[in-house]
Amino acid sequence: MNFKYVRIQGKELAENTMHAKGVFSICMQMLRDDVMIEEDADLYKEIDDWFAKELPWPEPCKRQEKVICWFKTENSDIMMKMMQPVMWLLEKYNHPYYVVYTNFPGEVVYEDKYQVCCKTDGKLIIEPLQESWSPED
C-alpha cells in the first residue's frame, strides 16, 4: 500500500489540538526541561536549524492554530533522513514515538512541496470499550 503522508509523534497530547505531539514539540520540551546532555541538545538544535532553513514554516503553526503537520511521502526522503538522529535522541532518552502513515490526514489548511497542515477540532473522543469479538467468548 502506498501512503501519501507520514508523521512522527509521541504519546502525549498537545493541549490545543488534543492530538499526539509532533517530534519537534517533544524535543523542544526536552530542551526546556533540560533533559538532554549538552552534546545531544546541540545536535537537536543543529537539526532544527536545518529544518528552519529548508522547510517552510506554515502560517497556521505560527499562529498556533489547531493543526497538525504531515510530511508528504513523495518528497520526504531528505526530511526522514534528517529525522533519523532526532528519533535516535528520543530512543536514547527513552521517549516513545510512533511513525504514522496515512492517506487521510484531515482537512488541509496549508500545503507546500514537503508538507501539509490539517485542521483539528481540538476535541478528544474517547469511545466505550467494544464488546469482545473473540470466538472463545
Backbone as a ProteinNet text record, in pm:
[ID]
protein_1_A
[PRIMARY]
MNFKYVRIQGKELAENTMHAKGVFSICMQMLRDDVMIEEDADLYKEIDDWFAKELPWPEPCKRQEKVICWFKTENSDIMMKMMQPVMWLLEKYNHPYYVVYTNFPGEVVYEDKYQVCCKTDGKLIIEPLQESWSPED
[TERTIARY]
84.1	0	88.7	52.6	125.7	52.3	127.3	69.8	118.2	35	67.3	136.9	115.4	164.2	226.5	323.6	389.2	410.3	399.3	416.8	485.9	576.7	642.7	586.8	529.1	462.2	484	459	475.2	342	343	222.8	144.1	212.7	145.3	64.4	-43.2	-131.4	-95.8	-106.1	-90.2	-221.3	-211.8	-331.1	-425.3	-370.6	-458.4	-523.9	-455.7	-510.9	-575	-535.7	-577.1	-537.1	-426.8	-365.8	-224.2	-166.7	-31.1	65.7	154.7	254.9	350.1	391.1	490.3	629.6	722.1	857.9	929.3	902.2	968.2	921.3	792.6	739.4	796.6	807.6	862.1	1006	1086	1226.9	1244.5	1161.8	1170.6	1135.3	1039	1004.4	1120.5	1187.5	1303.1	1414.6	1431.8	1531.1	1492.1	1365.1	1318.1	1331.1	1308	1317	1460.3	1555	1697.2	1722.7	1656.6	1668.6	1795.1	1827.3	1939.8	2072.9	2176.4	2310.1	2342.6	2440.1	2469.8	2499.4	2574.8	2608.9	2484.2	2390.9	2267.9	2177	2171.5	2092	2146.6	2278.9	2340.8	2307.5	2307	2271.4	2128.1	2035.5	1896.9	1884	1948.9	1940.8	1993.9	2099.1	2154.4	2051.8	1987.4	1885.4	1765.6	1722.4	1609.9	1642.2	1764.9	1808	1801.6	1842.9	1837.7	1693.1	1602	1460.9	1407.2	1448.8	1402.1	1445	1560.7	1609.9	1547	1523	1481.1	1330.3	1260.4	1117.8	1039.8	946.8	866.9	794	783.5	712.6	568.3	473.5	334.5	271.8	198.9	130.3	37.8	-40.3	-126.5	-46.1	75.8	160.7	212.3	250.1	296.5	188.7	64.2	-48.2	-99.6	-34.8	-71.8	-218.4	-259.8	-394.6	-400.9	-520.1	-540.7	-512.6	-382.8	-340.6	-232.1	-220.8	-106.7	-46	84.2	156.4	199.6	199.5	240.8	338.5	444.3	531.3	460.5	481.8	435.1	536.4	492.1	586.1	656.2	591.3	652.1	778.4	790.2	906.6	974.1	953.5	1000.1	1133.8	1197.5	1321.8	1425.2	1454.2	1556.1	1507.1	1377.1	1323.1	1335.6	1299.6	1307.1	1452.1	1540.8	1683.5	1731.1	1688.3	1727.8	1659.3	1549.1	1478.8	1543.8	1626.1	1686.8	1761.6	1846.6	1913.4	1815.6	1706.7	1607.3	1540.3	1505.8	1445.8	1546.1	1673.1	1777.7	1781.9	1770.3	1769	1649.6	1533.1	1415.9	1437.9	1497.1	1526.3	1627.5	1731.8	1836.5	1776.7	1679.9	1619.4	1489.3	1472.4	1360.3	1225.8	1212.7	1087.7	1017.4	903.8	835	786.2	793	740.2	684.8	604.2	540.7	558	583.5	586.6	452.8	370.6	232.7	219.3	164.1	137.4	-12.7	-55.3	-198	-220.1	-336.7	-384.4	-493.1	-531.9	-640.8	-596.6	-516.9	-464.3	-563.8	-673.7	-770.7	-787.2	-857.4	-881.6	-753.3	-699.3	-574.5	-601.7	-529.1	-543.1	-414.5	-308.5	-181.7	-112	-43	31.1	148.9	263.2	378	437.8	555.3	616.8	639.4	665.5	707.9	605	503.6	416.7	275.9	187.4	53.1	26.4	-57.9	-110	-259.6	-309.4	-450.3	-519	-638.6	-719.7	-766.8	-769.5	-831.3	-937.3	-1028.5	-1130.8	-1092.7	-977.8	-933.6	-1012.2	-1091	-1171.1	-1116.5	-1105.9	-1062.1	-1185.6	-1197.4	-1311.8	-1265.8	-1326.9	-1296	-1422.1	-1413.4	-1529.8	-1528.8	-1647.1	-1653.9	-1588.5	-1545.1	-1483.6	-1586.1	-1547.7	-1640.7	-1647.3	-1756.1	-1768.2	-1664	-1619.5	-1518.5	-1571	-1488.5	-1527.1	-1457.9	-1393.2	-1319.4	-1413.2	-1374.9	-1460.2	-1469.1	-1381	-1381.7	-1484.5	-1541	-1637.2	-1777.5
-117.7	0	124.3	220.9	346.3	451.1	515.2	620.2	756	857.8	992.3	1076.3	1043.2	1129	1046.8	1109.1	1045.8	1150.2	1106.2	1194.8	1116.9	1181.6	1120.8	1191	1112.9	1172	1089	1151.1	1084.1	1037.4	1004.7	957.6	1071.3	1180.3	1289	1373.5	1431.6	1513.1	1660.8	1732.6	1877.4	1937.8	2033.9	2091.4	2155.2	2225.3	2296.3	2205.7	2098.6	2011.3	1885	1844.8	1718.3	1599.7	1618	1511.1	1489.5	1378.1	1346.6	1456.1	1494.7	1596.3	1544.9	1634.9	1601.6	1598.8	1541.9	1520.1	1651.6	1757.9	1885	1939.4	1929.9	1975.1	1892.5	1764.7	1676	1715	1732.3	1765	1902.9	1999.4	2132.3	2125.6	2042.5	2026.1	1962.5	1866.3	1803.4	1905.8	1998.2	2104.9	2196.8	2238.7	2327.5	2261.1	2130	2056.1	2015.6	2053.8	2024.7	1874.5	1795.8	1650.8	1603.4	1667.5	1623.4	1678.5	1595.9	1648.1	1751.1	1835.1	1947.7	1903.4	1797.1	1748	1707.7	1640.4	1598.3	1718.4	1812.1	1933.7	2009.9	2017.7	2085.9	2015	1881.2	1804	1836.4	1834.5	1865.2	2007.2	2102.9	2242.6	2256.4	2182.2	2185.2	2130.6	2022.1	1963.6	2057.8	2115.3	2208.7	2331	2378.2	2490.4	2452.5	2329.6	2284.5	2286.3	2231.6	2230.7	2373.2	2462.7	2601.6	2666.5	2628.2	2684	2616.3	2485.9	2407.8	2387.3	2394.4	2363.1	2490.3	2529.4	2648.5	2633.3	2744.3	2743.3	2784	2692	2721.4	2830.1	2917.9	3025.7	2971.8	2866.2	2816	2772.4	2723.7	2684.6	2808.2	2908.5	3033.5	3093.4	3082.5	3138.4	3041.9	2927.2	2823	2781.7	2768.3	2718.9	2569.6	2517.6	2375.3	2294.7	2274.5	2199.2	2100.1	1995.6	1905.1	1894.1	1871	1868.7	1726.8	1701.7	1573.1	1598.1	1517.3	1520.7	1449.1	1497.6	1426.5	1317.3	1194.6	1084.7	1097.4	1159	1172.5	1257.9	1347.8	1436.4	1429.5	1321	1317.4	1247.9	1197.5	1121.5	1199.2	1323.1	1400.9	1438.3	1467.1	1502.5	1383.8	1266.8	1148.8	1113.1	1136.9	1113.6	1206.5	1331.8	1427.3	1398.2	1325.2	1291	1172.4	1095.4	978.1	1010.6	1114.5	1146.3	1193.7	1256.7	1301	1178.5	1081	958.6	884.4	890	829.7	898.8	1031.7	1104.8	1063.5	1050.4	1007.2	868.3	779.8	646.2	652.5	733.2	745.7	790.1	880.7	933	861.1	742.8	654.1	724.4	798.4	869.3	800.6	735.4	662.8	755.9	703.7	776.9	676	728.6	644.9	710.6	630.7	679.3	637.7	737	713.7	749	659	680.7	686.6	772	781.2	837	815.2	881.9	982.9	988.7	1075	1158.3	1263	1340.7	1438.6	1466.4	1564.3	1675.9	1780.2	1893.8	1975.9	1979.2	2050.4	2200.7	2274.9	2421	2491.1	2412.3	2465.2	2352.6	2387.6	2286.2	2352.7	2282.8	2323.5	2197	2208.4	2095.8	1974.6	1999.3	1893.1	1848.5	1931.4	1903.4	1958.4	1909	1965.4	1990.1	2087.8	2111.9	2090	2014.9	1978.3	2025.3	2075.6	2129	2016.1	2045.6	1956.1	2036.1	1968.8	2041.6	2061.2	2004.8	2020.7	1939.9	1845.3	1762.4	1620.4	1566	1428.4	1341.8	1239.7	1149.7	1017.2	981	852.6	768.8	661.1	575.9	462	410.6	299.1	174.2	89.6	-35.6	-120.8	-168.9	-252.6	-391.4	-458.5	-595.4	-681.4	-782.4	-871.9	-943.2	-958.7	-1031	-1166.2	-1201.3	-1326.8	-1445.1	-1541.7	-1660.2	-1746.7	-1722.6	-1803.5	-1755.1	-1638	-1582.5	-1626.4
0	0	0	-78.2	-84	-1.1	87.8	171	123.3	138.4	92.2	198.9	327.4	434.9	547.2	615.1	728.9	838.1	961.7	1077.3	1187.2	1257.3	1372.5	1495.5	1584.7	1700.2	1825.2	1939.3	2067.2	2123.1	2252.8	2320.7	2384.4	2420.6	2489.6	2392.9	2443.9	2361.8	2375.3	2264.9	2267.9	2316.8	2405.4	2466.8	2364.9	2265.6	2172.9	2069.7	2027.6	1924	1979	2097.2	2157.4	2068.7	1994.9	1916.3	1966.6	1929.4	1971.7	1927.8	2019.4	1989.3	1881.8	1795.3	1694.7	1754.4	1679.8	1728.2	1761.7	1687.4	1717.4	1851.8	1879.1	2008.8	2122.8	2100.4	2203.8	2236	2133	2155.7	2217.2	2174.7	2235.6	2384.4	2419.9	2561.2	2636.9	2574.4	2637.9	2659.5	2564.4	2581.8	2697.6	2700	2808.1	2944.6	2948.5	3074.8	3108.8	3023.3	3044.4	3059.7	2975.7	2980.1	2908.8	2797.7	2715	2765.7	2749.7	2776.4	2668	2693.2	2603.9	2460.6	2444.5	2310.9	2232.4	2299.2	2233.5	2204.3	2297	2275.2	2154.7	2143.5	2028.9	1898.4	1900.7	1782	1740.3	1836.5	1802.5	1747.9	1810.8	1765.1	1622.5	1589.9	1454.2	1353	1388.7	1300.5	1288.9	1400	1399.5	1312.4	1319.7	1235	1087.1	1054.5	915.9	866.4	947.6	908.1	894.3	982.5	975.2	843.8	792.7	665.7	544.5	552.8	436.6	424.4	536	536.3	569.4	483.3	514.3	648	721.7	849.5	822.1	831.2	795.9	883.8	819	892.1	1001.8	976.7	1084.9	1208	1187.6	1300.9	1373.7	1298.3	1359.8	1449.4	1405.2	1480.8	1588.4	1602.3	1698.4	1683.1	1557.6	1529.9	1561.2	1563.6	1592.2	1466.3	1439	1321.5	1360.5	1280.5	1289.8	1150.3	1145.8	1018.3	984	854.7	799	686.1	677.1	559.8	445.3	324.8	206.2	175.9	163.5	140.7	6.4	-92.8	-225.1	-222.8	-124.1	-114.8	22.2	94.7	233.1	254.4	149.8	170.4	250.3	208.8	279.8	419.3	432.3	563.4	660.3	613.7	700	731.9	637.7	664.1	775.8	771	874.1	1007.9	1005.1	1129	1202.2	1132.5	1194.6	1325	1327.6	1454.8	1563	1522.1	1619.7	1682.9	1601.2	1654.4	1742.8	1705	1788.5	1924.8	1926.1	2052.9	2138.8	2076.1	2152.3	2212.2	2133.8	2185.1	2298.5	2281.1	2383.9	2517.2	2510.2	2632.3	2667.9	2609.4	2642.5	2627.2	2518.1	2490.4	2373.1	2398.1	2291.6	2180.1	2060.1	1944.7	1845.8	1754.5	1654.1	1518.3	1416.8	1279.3	1219.4	1188	1144.7	996.7	920.7	778.2	755.6	663.8	632.8	493.4	442.6	321.1	355.9	482.9	528.7	647.9	624.9	736.9	798.5	729.5	776.9	675.1	714.2	625	610	489.7	463.9	461.2	547.1	551.5	506.7	485.4	435.7	361.5	254.3	178.5	110.3	112.4	32.7	-27.6	-83.2	-153.6	-62.3	65.9	156.7	260	284.7	398.8	377.7	463	474.6	622.6	649.8	784.5	777.5	873.8	872.3	998.7	980	1088.9	1179.7	1308	1405.8	1480	1543.5	1618.2	1764.2	1804.9	1943.4	2044	1994.7	2084.2	2085.3	2202.7	2219.1	2236.3	2154.7	2161.7	2220.3	2330.2	2393.1	2384.8	2310.9	2291.1	2392	2425.9	2520	2460.1	2547.1	2505.7	2433.1	2315.8	2241	2302.1	2276.6	2325.4	2255.6	2324.6	2269.6	2146	2048.6	1928	1921.5	2030.9	2036.6	2019.8	1936.8	1917.8	2043.5	2141.3	2263	2362.8	2341.7	2438.5	2407.2
[MASK]
+++++++++++++++++++++++++++++++++++++++++++++++++++++++++++++++++++++++++++++++++++++++++++++++++++++++++++++++++++++++++++++++++++++++++

